[in-house]
């Protein structure tokens, strides 16, 4: 097969279901007002998160890395009617835009925001999760896995974003910077984990889906 990544990515976006009006508005405002809008989930990835959530109908979700709340709202679409999302982000400046769209979405009462260091917040959580979405600081992915694994229910789903890291993980290990090296080590750790079955999907910047056995 001979096709470029950008051509494939553009086609996938074009042939994926359109985002809702609220998500489209959130995307536009994020791109205008927020730093690093590349951190925003793509339309196709948002659909993927929504579909996985709709399949499992989670009662409890943990999201590590809220950013402006786009992925939070995508996951919320599949929540159990009494379901809750605990979402964590260290950036207080994002709370205003998050809350604006959480209120508009109708999911406000099903979203619990935490602001601060996720590595300090997660150990204080005393309940378990049907679904976990990991999309925070990449250098700590392995550390996050260690602390969230016990909180993931048997049969629960772990989704991890940016596992291809702009294609850098494909380069020779001699050319890996620190972050790329740590992501590559995390990917290997996931693949070899005896109690997780993992598939990596080349959607956008790469997303892994793991089920706890």
C-alpha atoms as a printed R data frame, in Angstrom:
    type eleno elety resid chain resno       x       y      z
1   ATOM     1    CA   UNK     A     1   0.000   0.000  0.000
2   ATOM     2    CA   UNK     A     2   1.242   3.467 -0.840
3   ATOM     3    CA   UNK     A     3  -0.560   6.354  0.832
4   ATOM     4    CA   UNK     A     4   0.517   9.143  3.116
5   ATOM     5    CA   UNK     A     5  -0.453   9.520  6.753
6   ATOM     6    CA   UNK     A     6  -1.937  12.969  6.087
7   ATOM     7    CA   UNK     A     7  -4.067  11.683  3.219
8   ATOM     8    CA   UNK     A     8  -5.361   8.860  5.393
9   ATOM     9    CA   UNK     A     9  -6.000  11.153  8.349
10  ATOM    10    CA   UNK     A    10  -7.881  13.680  6.207
11  ATOM    11    CA   UNK     A    11 -10.024  10.954  4.656
12  ATOM    12    CA   UNK     A    12 -10.855   9.456  8.065
13  ATOM    13    CA   UNK     A    13 -11.912  12.874  9.370
14  ATOM    14    CA   UNK     A    14 -13.995  13.541  6.249
15  ATOM    15    CA   UNK     A    15 -15.810  10.206  6.414
16  ATOM    16    CA   UNK     A    16 -16.477  10.229 10.168
17  ATOM    17    CA   UNK     A    17 -19.792  11.385 11.650
18  ATOM    18    CA   UNK     A    18 -19.909  15.147 12.114
19  ATOM    19    CA   UNK     A    19 -19.411  16.471 15.624
20  ATOM    20    CA   UNK     A    20 -22.372  17.959 17.475
21  ATOM    21    CA   UNK     A    21 -22.941  21.709 17.424
22  ATOM    22    CA   UNK     A    22 -21.697  22.024 21.012
23  ATOM    23    CA   UNK     A    23 -18.487  20.144 20.233
24  ATOM    24    CA   UNK     A    24 -17.959  22.233 17.094
25  ATOM    25    CA   UNK     A    25 -18.361  25.437 19.114
26  ATOM    26    CA   UNK     A    26 -16.002  24.125 21.793
27  ATOM    27    CA   UNK     A    27 -13.425  23.260 19.147
28  ATOM    28    CA   UNK     A    28 -13.566  26.738 17.615
29  ATOM    29    CA   UNK     A    29 -13.305  28.488 20.985
30  ATOM    30    CA   UNK     A    30 -10.425  26.238 22.037
31  ATOM    31    CA   UNK     A    31  -8.535  27.011 18.837
32  ATOM    32    CA   UNK     A    32  -9.028  30.751 19.378
33  ATOM    33    CA   UNK     A    33  -8.450  31.065 23.117
34  ATOM    34    CA   UNK     A    34  -6.314  28.152 24.328
35  ATOM    35    CA   UNK     A    35  -2.627  27.444 24.054
36  ATOM    36    CA   UNK     A    36  -1.609  24.303 22.131
37  ATOM    37    CA   UNK     A    37  -4.974  23.573 20.465
38  ATOM    38    CA   UNK     A    38  -3.277  20.546 18.882
39  ATOM    39    CA   UNK     A    39  -4.009  18.892 22.249
40  ATOM    40    CA   UNK     A    40  -7.709  18.889 21.367
41  ATOM    41    CA   UNK     A    41  -9.122  15.503 20.344
42  ATOM    42    CA   UNK     A    42  -9.864  15.233 16.652
43  ATOM    43    CA   UNK     A    43 -13.381  14.676 15.322
44  ATOM    44    CA   UNK     A    44 -12.679  11.045 14.426
45  ATOM    45    CA   UNK     A    45 -11.046  10.395 17.792
46  ATOM    46    CA   UNK     A    46 -13.977  12.031 19.553
47  ATOM    47    CA   UNK     A    47 -16.322   9.704 17.700
48  ATOM    48    CA   UNK     A    48 -14.161   6.754 18.706
49  ATOM    49    CA   UNK     A    49 -14.291   7.731 22.385
50  ATOM    50    CA   UNK     A    50 -18.045   8.234 22.182
51  ATOM    51    CA   UNK     A    51 -18.617   4.858 20.502
52  ATOM    52    CA   UNK     A    52 -16.488   2.957 23.027
53  ATOM    53    CA   UNK     A    53 -18.370   4.693 25.829
54  ATOM    54    CA   UNK     A    54 -21.732   3.878 24.241
55  ATOM    55    CA   UNK     A    55 -20.728   0.214 23.910
56  ATOM    56    CA   UNK     A    56 -19.742  -0.252 27.547
57  ATOM    57    CA   UNK     A    57 -22.151   2.304 29.091
58  ATOM    58    CA   UNK     A    58 -19.769   3.061 31.980
59  ATOM    59    CA   UNK     A    59 -21.006   4.013 35.426
60  ATOM    60    CA   UNK     A    60 -17.654   5.436 36.459
61  ATOM    61    CA   UNK     A    61 -15.033   6.988 34.181
62  ATOM    62    CA   UNK     A    62 -11.652   8.486 35.032
63  ATOM    63    CA   UNK     A    63 -10.145  10.961 32.584
64  ATOM    64    CA   UNK     A    64  -6.568  12.080 33.174
65  ATOM    65    CA   UNK     A    65  -6.100  15.256 31.155
66  ATOM    66    CA   UNK     A    66  -9.267  17.327 30.646
67  ATOM    67    CA   UNK     A    67  -7.817  20.171 28.558
68  ATOM    68    CA   UNK     A    68 -10.863  22.165 27.358
69  ATOM    69    CA   UNK     A    69 -13.305  19.297 27.918
70  ATOM    70    CA   UNK     A    70 -13.885  18.038 24.352
71  ATOM    71    CA   UNK     A    71 -13.004  14.416 25.087
72  ATOM    72    CA   UNK     A    72 -14.930  14.600 28.373
73  ATOM    73    CA   UNK     A    73 -18.131  15.452 26.506
74  ATOM    74    CA   UNK     A    74 -17.508  12.748 23.900
75  ATOM    75    CA   UNK     A    75 -17.176  10.114 26.628
76  ATOM    76    CA   UNK     A    76 -20.212  11.526 28.482
77  ATOM    77    CA   UNK     A    77 -22.396  10.662 25.492
78  ATOM    78    CA   UNK     A    78 -22.212   6.971 26.437
79  ATOM    79    CA   UNK     A    79 -22.456   7.250 30.210
80  ATOM    80    CA   UNK     A    80 -24.932   5.180 32.173
81  ATOM    81    CA   UNK     A    81 -27.893   7.371 33.145
82  ATOM    82    CA   UNK     A    82 -26.457   7.545 36.655
83  ATOM    83    CA   UNK     A    83 -22.838   7.536 35.487
84  ATOM    84    CA   UNK     A    84 -20.093   9.943 36.509
85  ATOM    85    CA   UNK     A    85 -16.818  11.141 35.021
86  ATOM    86    CA   UNK     A    86 -13.952  12.182 37.276
87  ATOM    87    CA   UNK     A    87 -11.723  14.360 35.123
88  ATOM    88    CA   UNK     A    88  -8.369  15.783 36.189
89  ATOM    89    CA   UNK     A    89  -6.305  18.652 34.837
90  ATOM    90    CA   UNK     A    90  -3.603  20.768 36.435
91  ATOM    91    CA   UNK     A    91  -4.448  23.974 34.545
92  ATOM    92    CA   UNK     A    92  -6.889  26.157 36.507
93  ATOM    93    CA   UNK     A    93  -7.147  28.586 33.591
94  ATOM    94    CA   UNK     A    94  -9.110  25.992 31.613
95  ATOM    95    CA   UNK     A    95 -11.937  25.727 34.147
96  ATOM    96    CA   UNK     A    96 -13.924  28.608 32.645
97  ATOM    97    CA   UNK     A    97 -14.167  27.112 29.164
98  ATOM    98    CA   UNK     A    98 -14.732  23.615 30.582
99  ATOM    99    CA   UNK     A    99 -17.627  24.757 32.748
100 ATOM   100    CA   UNK     A   100 -19.171  26.820 29.977
101 ATOM   101    CA   UNK     A   101 -19.556  23.798 27.717
102 ATOM   102    CA   UNK     A   102 -20.253  21.260 30.448
103 ATOM   103    CA   UNK     A   103 -23.297  23.361 31.395
104 ATOM   104    CA   UNK     A   104 -24.417  23.675 27.768
105 ATOM   105    CA   UNK     A   105 -24.075  19.950 27.164
106 ATOM   106    CA   UNK     A   106 -26.578  18.722 29.733
107 ATOM   107    CA   UNK     A   107 -23.906  16.535 31.363
108 ATOM   108    CA   UNK     A   108 -22.890  19.075 34.010
109 ATOM   109    CA   UNK     A   109 -24.163  16.972 36.945
110 ATOM   110    CA   UNK     A   110 -22.310  13.895 35.679
111 ATOM   111    CA   UNK     A   111 -18.877  15.508 35.526
112 ATOM   112    CA   UNK     A   112 -16.663  15.962 38.580
113 ATOM   113    CA   UNK     A   113 -13.625  18.152 37.980
114 ATOM   114    CA   UNK     A   114 -10.355  17.866 39.861
115 ATOM   115    CA   UNK     A   115  -7.628  20.491 39.506
116 ATOM   116    CA   UNK     A   116  -4.061  19.642 40.431
117 ATOM   117    CA   UNK     A   117  -1.430  16.940 40.138
118 ATOM   118    CA   UNK     A   118  -3.121  13.735 38.973
119 ATOM   119    CA   UNK     A   119  -0.425  11.587 40.600
120 ATOM   120    CA   UNK     A   120  -1.467  13.079 43.946
121 ATOM   121    CA   UNK     A   121  -5.225  13.135 43.294
122 ATOM   122    CA   UNK     A   122  -5.737   9.585 41.972
123 ATOM   123    CA   UNK     A   123  -4.464   7.738 45.081
124 ATOM   124    CA   UNK     A   124  -7.148   9.541 47.120
125 ATOM   125    CA   UNK     A   125  -9.952   8.066 44.977
126 ATOM   126    CA   UNK     A   126 -11.608   5.148 46.757
127 ATOM   127    CA   UNK     A   127 -13.860   3.725 44.005
128 ATOM   128    CA   UNK     A   128 -13.139   1.824 40.800
129 ATOM   129    CA   UNK     A   129 -13.763   2.591 37.132
130 ATOM   130    CA   UNK     A   130 -15.301   0.912 34.100
131 ATOM   131    CA   UNK     A   131 -13.302   3.140 31.742
132 ATOM   132    CA   UNK     A   132 -10.149   5.221 32.021
133 ATOM   133    CA   UNK     A   133  -8.852   7.684 29.427
134 ATOM   134    CA   UNK     A   134  -5.200   8.637 29.794
135 ATOM   135    CA   UNK     A   135  -4.204  11.825 27.984
136 ATOM   136    CA   UNK     A   136  -1.973  13.818 30.335
137 ATOM   137    CA   UNK     A   137   1.779  14.474 30.631
138 ATOM   138    CA   UNK     A   138   3.415  11.767 28.541
139 ATOM   139    CA   UNK     A   139   6.514  11.446 30.715
140 ATOM   140    CA   UNK     A   140   4.350   9.981 33.495
141 ATOM   141    CA   UNK     A   141   2.334   7.490 31.442
142 ATOM   142    CA   UNK     A   142   4.054   4.516 33.080
143 ATOM   143    CA   UNK     A   143   3.491   6.008 36.538
144 ATOM   144    CA   UNK     A   144  -0.165   6.609 35.732
145 ATOM   145    CA   UNK     A   145  -0.559   3.006 34.615
146 ATOM   146    CA   UNK     A   146   0.811   1.770 37.925
147 ATOM   147    CA   UNK     A   147  -1.665   3.782 39.993
148 ATOM   148    CA   UNK     A   148  -4.789   3.400 37.819
149 ATOM   149    CA   UNK     A   149  -4.475  -0.305 37.111
150 ATOM   150    CA   UNK     A   150  -5.801  -1.293 40.585
151 ATOM   151    CA   UNK     A   151  -8.748   1.109 40.073
152 ATOM   152    CA   UNK     A   152  -9.766  -0.405 36.725
153 ATOM   153    CA   UNK     A   153 -12.503  -3.017 37.088
154 ATOM   154    CA   UNK     A   154 -12.089  -6.475 35.575
155 ATOM   155    CA   UNK     A   155 -13.357  -6.141 32.008
156 ATOM   156    CA   UNK     A   156 -12.780  -2.398 32.210
157 ATOM   157    CA   UNK     A   157 -11.296  -0.390 29.340
158 ATOM   158    CA   UNK     A   158  -8.143   1.728 29.403
159 ATOM   159    CA   UNK     A   159  -7.688   4.134 26.488
160 ATOM   160    CA   UNK     A   160  -4.333   5.887 26.054
161 ATOM   161    CA   UNK     A   161  -3.802   8.793 23.655
162 ATOM   162    CA   UNK     A   162  -0.675   9.929 21.758
163 ATOM   163    CA   UNK     A   163   1.009   6.522 21.788
164 ATOM   164    CA   UNK     A   164   2.612   7.194 18.371
165 ATOM   165    CA   UNK     A   165   3.885  10.592 19.535
166 ATOM   166    CA   UNK     A   166   3.904  12.285 16.125
167 ATOM   167    CA   UNK     A   167   5.619   9.220 14.664
168 ATOM   168    CA   UNK     A   168   8.726   9.720 16.781
169 ATOM   169    CA   UNK     A   169   8.419   6.258 18.357
170 ATOM   170    CA   UNK     A   170   8.979   4.784 14.890
171 ATOM   171    CA   UNK     A   171  12.458   6.262 14.640
172 ATOM   172    CA   UNK     A   172  15.629   4.503 15.692
173 ATOM   173    CA   UNK     A   173  15.956   4.361 19.472
174 ATOM   174    CA   UNK     A   174  19.268   6.176 19.091
175 ATOM   175    CA   UNK     A   175  17.262   9.213 17.976
176 ATOM   176    CA   UNK     A   176  14.658   9.130 20.741
177 ATOM   177    CA   UNK     A   177  14.400  12.173 22.989
178 ATOM   178    CA   UNK     A   178  13.426  11.651 26.635
179 ATOM   179    CA   UNK     A   179   9.662  11.843 26.100
180 ATOM   180    CA   UNK     A   180   9.729   9.549 23.065
181 ATOM   181    CA   UNK     A   181  11.820   7.032 24.989
182 ATOM   182    CA   UNK     A   182   9.360   7.029 27.900
183 ATOM   183    CA   UNK     A   183   6.328   6.644 25.616
184 ATOM   184    CA   UNK     A   184   8.010   3.764 23.785
185 ATOM   185    CA   UNK     A   185   8.752   2.103 27.124
186 ATOM   186    CA   UNK     A   186   5.143   2.619 28.190
187 ATOM   187    CA   UNK     A   187   3.856   1.070 24.943
188 ATOM   188    CA   UNK     A   188   6.074  -1.950 25.547
189 ATOM   189    CA   UNK     A   189   4.865  -2.179 29.150
190 ATOM   190    CA   UNK     A   190   1.248  -2.206 27.951
191 ATOM   191    CA   UNK     A   191   1.926  -4.844 25.308
192 ATOM   192    CA   UNK     A   192   3.671  -7.156 27.794
193 ATOM   193    CA   UNK     A   193   1.257  -6.617 30.686
194 ATOM   194    CA   UNK     A   194  -0.068 -10.030 31.711
195 ATOM   195    CA   UNK     A   195  -3.453  -8.725 32.861
196 ATOM   196    CA   UNK     A   196  -4.179  -6.324 29.985
197 ATOM   197    CA   UNK     A   197  -4.965  -7.167 26.372
198 ATOM   198    CA   UNK     A   198  -3.997  -4.228 24.181
199 ATOM   199    CA   UNK     A   199  -4.440  -3.131 20.581
200 ATOM   200    CA   UNK     A   200  -2.838   0.012 19.193
201 ATOM   201    CA   UNK     A   201  -4.852   1.958 16.622
202 ATOM   202    CA   UNK     A   202  -3.156   4.475 14.273
203 ATOM   203    CA   UNK     A   203  -5.958   6.995 14.685
204 ATOM   204    CA   UNK     A   204  -4.693  10.581 14.716
205 ATOM   205    CA   UNK     A   205  -1.616  10.480 17.016
206 ATOM   206    CA   UNK     A   206  -2.231   6.857 17.955
207 ATOM   207    CA   UNK     A   207  -4.553   5.502 20.624
208 ATOM   208    CA   UNK     A   208  -4.250   2.233 22.526
209 ATOM   209    CA   UNK     A   209  -7.245   0.335 23.813
210 ATOM   210    CA   UNK     A   210  -6.665  -2.166 26.612
211 ATOM   211    CA   UNK     A   211  -9.074  -4.446 28.453
212 ATOM   212    CA   UNK     A   212  -8.380  -5.733 31.943
213 ATOM   213    CA   UNK     A   213  -8.527  -9.527 31.926
